[in-house]
């Protein structure tokens, strides 16, 4: 569970709703405080049990490079309404949502697409299905297939308990004690509770199934001529760092290891993460704007 360290929106960051043919999606939009957004926009997709707030620490810095940056709640997450249909929460369906959101955000321009953790699997799906016009793809703390290790075990426990006991039980008996033990402030603990309980229960269940059973589609993704960045914390406790490094090699992608970070580099090392993303995005734009790509 990604845990933002503050909730106050920085200058240039505001809430908005993104309207698509498939519905309305809650978002945080960051624009340059000074100057104009002359570069291609970026769309940030959170992970399982996450939300747009997981990116608060990097939004202002990313936007100051001269681009609009949008972080969203996926369908059924926090402030985006869900549907009572399990098919709405598969990677394929969520990827279709991302394609529609990217079209609304880009307004004809390519979009830099970033997916964190489970969001990486969803962003990958949008690219593979040809539903987005990507300027680049960043897989942040994500992996080639189903998650493994400690987070896999936590996901299986949640999947087993959710239908029988409900979300309140999972918060009270698992996630809240973990947050308190980690010394999370009362304000953030209150937010984490509010966010978790706002998730659509069916969405949580299906997303858990998806992240626990995702197939390896790296070979398919490698067939796309797309600037790709694999970025993760050196102590990632989700997909093992060596597995993510191997994925980057298979994709012939740039690989950035964030010192000191675990599974949420945007929270744990925001300046390092923002600098790496800005450099990568600017380089990708420069390549695509060369005459042979126009």
Helices and strands as residue ranges (DSSP letters): E 13-20, E 23-30, E 42-45, G 52-55, H 56-63, E 69-72, G 86-89, H 91-106, E 111-116, H 118-128, E 134-140, H 150-165, H 167-170, I 171-175, H 176-181, H 186-198, H 201-213, H 218-222, E 228-233, H 241-251, E 254-258, H 265-268, H 270-288, G 291-293
